[in-house]
Amino acid sequence: MAYFGLIQETLPSWVALAVALLALLLVVSTVDTLFNALASIVTADLPRLTGAEDTATLTAVARGFTAVVAAGAVAVSLQTTSVLDLFFLADLLAAAVMVPLLLGLYSERHGQAGALAGGVSGLVVGVAYFPLPLVRGPLSALPLPLPTPGFLYAFLGAAFVSTIVSALGVALLPDDFDLGRLSTEIRRLGAPAADGGEVTEE
């Protein structure tokens, strides 16, 4: 916000307008790519979870999920005018899921239940210590005592608790995933397809 204020005060109006439009285009481009990625992930996992494989159903779900995510993003953005607050909130989420996500790349015993429990528990602890009004305001309405807020406590607490819970998940809820399967099930982008890239009618 300070950057745009500086441009508005020091440069002509048409330059400020051009910079604002360029920034808007960059943001829209990034958000559009993010929406497409989220919709693709949901659409790819939907047949495995529900058995739905027809194109119409998958397309409808992808569009509906995109609309839900967009509505959620608009609702969050209306709560604050500070971009820095939103970055802090995104960083808190990253701190909570960092260890469960990375642990799944190296441990064959790290299952979905442990990863989900680790990420959620870390996020709960981080949110409880998060000092910004964007989160602190709604939490103050709950009939529960809240700890003293602080960024250090929030980020370290989220990372620490998610690590402990993920480690407990590996010990108590072990999974058995063969990481060697990835070398056969996933290929490099530049590698040729096993069928030569041909599309066959079934």
C-alpha positions in Angstrom: 0.0 0.0 0.0 2.9 2.4 0.7 4.3 1.7 -2.8 1.0 2.8 -4.4 0.8 5.8 -2.1 4.3 6.8 -3.2 3.4 6.5 -6.9 0.2 8.5 -6.4 2.1 11.3 -4.7 5.1 11.5 -7.0 4.0 10.5 -10.5 1.4 11.8 -12.9 -2.1 10.4 -12.6 -1.9 8.5 -15.9 1.3 6.7 -14.7 -0.4 5.8 -11.4 -3.4 4.4 -13.3 -1.2 2.4 -15.6 0.7 0.9 -12.6 -2.6 0.0 -10.8 -3.9 -1.7 -14.0 -0.7 -3.6 -14.4 -0.8 -4.8 -10.7 -4.4 -5.8 -11.1 -3.6 -7.8 -14.3 -0.8 -9.6 -12.4 -3.0 -10.4 -9.5 -5.8 -11.7 -11.7 -3.4 -13.8 -13.7 -2.0 -15.4 -10.5 -5.4 -16.0 -9.0 -6.7 -17.5 -12.2 -3.8 -20.0 -12.3 -4.5 -20.8 -8.6 -8.2 -21.4 -9.2 -7.4 -23.7 -12.2 -4.9 -25.7 -10.1 -7.3 -26.2 -7.2 -10.1 -27.2 -9.5 -7.8 -29.6 -11.3 -6.8 -31.3 -8.0 -10.4 -31.7 -6.9 -11.4 -33.0 -10.4 -8.5 -35.5 -10.5 -9.3 -36.9 -7.1 -13.1 -37.0 -7.5 -13.3 -40.2 -9.6 -11.2 -42.0 -7.0 -13.4 -40.8 -4.1 -16.9 -41.0 -5.6 -16.6 -43.1 -8.8 -17.9 -40.4 -11.0 -16.1 -40.3 -14.3 -18.4 -38.6 -16.8 -17.2 -35.3 -18.1 -20.3 -33.3 -17.3 -20.1 -34.2 -13.6 -16.4 -33.5 -13.3 -16.8 -30.1 -15.1 -19.7 -29.1 -12.9 -17.8 -30.0 -9.7 -14.7 -28.1 -10.9 -16.8 -25.0 -11.7 -18.6 -25.2 -8.4 -15.5 -25.6 -6.4 -13.9 -22.7 -8.2 -16.9 -20.5 -7.3 -16.8 -21.6 -3.6 -13.1 -20.8 -3.4 -13.6 -17.4 -5.1 -16.4 -16.6 -2.7 -14.3 -17.5 0.3 -11.4 -15.3 -1.0 -13.8 -12.4 -1.4 -15.2 -12.9 2.1 -11.7 -12.9 3.6 -10.5 -9.9 1.6 -13.5 -7.8 2.8 -12.4 -8.3 6.4 -9.2 -6.3 6.0 -7.6 -3.8 3.7 -4.0 -4.8 4.7 -2.3 -7.1 2.2 0.4 -7.8 4.9 -2.3 -9.3 7.2 -3.3 -11.7 4.4 0.3 -12.7 3.9 0.7 -13.4 7.6 -2.4 -15.5 7.5 -1.0 -17.5 4.5 2.3 -17.9 6.3 0.6 -19.3 9.3 -1.1 -21.9 7.2 2.2 -22.7 5.6 3.9 -23.1 9.0 1.1 -25.5 10.1 1.2 -27.8 7.1 5.0 -27.6 6.2 6.1 -30.6 8.3 3.2 -32.9 7.5 3.7 -32.2 3.8 7.4 -32.7 3.7 7.3 -35.7 6.0 5.1 -37.4 3.5 7.8 -37.1 0.8 10.3 -39.0 3.0 8.5 -41.4 5.3 6.6 -44.4 4.0 4.8 -44.7 7.3 3.3 -41.2 7.2 -0.4 -41.7 6.3 -3.3 -39.4 5.4 -4.8 -39.4 9.0 -1.5 -38.4 10.6 -0.9 -35.7 8.0 -4.4 -34.2 8.4 -4.3 -34.3 12.2 -0.8 -32.7 12.2 -1.8 -29.9 9.9 -5.2 -29.2 11.6 -3.8 -29.2 15.1 -0.9 -26.9 14.2 -3.3 -24.5 12.5 -5.6 -24.5 15.6 -2.7 -23.6 17.9 -1.4 -21.0 15.5 -4.8 -19.4 15.2 -5.2 -19.3 19.0 -2.0 -17.2 19.3 -2.5 -15.1 16.1 -2.6 -11.4 17.1 -4.2 -9.8 14.1 -7.9 -8.7 14.3 -8.7 -10.6 11.2 -8.6 -13.8 13.3 -8.6 -12.5 16.8 -11.9 -10.7 16.4 -14.0 -13.8 15.6 -12.2 -15.9 18.2 -13.0 -13.4 21.0 -16.7 -14.2 20.7 -16.0 -17.8 21.7 -16.6 -18.7 25.4 -13.0 -19.9 25.7 -10.0 -18.3 27.3 -7.4 -17.2 24.7 -3.7 -17.2 25.2 -1.6 -14.0 25.0 -1.2 -13.3 21.3 2.1 -13.0 19.5 3.5 -13.8 16.1 6.4 -15.8 17.5 4.1 -18.0 19.5 1.7 -18.4 16.6 4.3 -19.5 14.0 6.5 -21.6 16.3 3.5 -23.1 18.0 1.9 -24.1 14.7 5.1 -25.7 13.4 6.0 -27.4 16.7 2.5 -28.9 17.4 2.1 -30.1 13.8 5.5 -31.8 14.0 4.7 -33.6 17.3 1.3 -34.7 16.1 2.7 -35.9 12.7 5.4 -37.9 14.6 2.7 -39.4 16.8 0.7 -40.2 13.6 3.6 -42.1 12.2 4.0 -44.1 15.4 0.3 -44.7 16.2 -1.3 -44.6 12.8 1.3 -45.9 10.4 0.7 -46.3 6.7 2.5 -48.5 4.3 3.2 -46.6 1.1 5.9 -47.7 -1.3 7.7 -44.6 -2.4 9.4 -46.6 -5.1 6.0 -46.7 -6.9 6.4 -43.1 -7.8 9.2 -43.8 -10.3 6.8 -46.0 -12.3 3.5 -44.2 -11.8 4.8 -40.6 -12.3 6.9 -39.7 -15.3 8.9 -36.6 -16.2 7.2 -33.9 -18.2 9.6 -34.4 -21.1 9.5 -38.2 -21.1 7.4 -39.9 -23.8 4.2 -41.6 -22.8 4.1 -45.4 -22.5 1.6 -45.6 -25.4 3.5 -43.1 -27.6 1.0 -40.4 -26.9 -1.7 -42.0 -29.0 -5.3 -41.6 -28.0 -7.4 -44.7 -28.4 -11.1 -45.2 -28.5 -12.6 -47.5 -25.8 
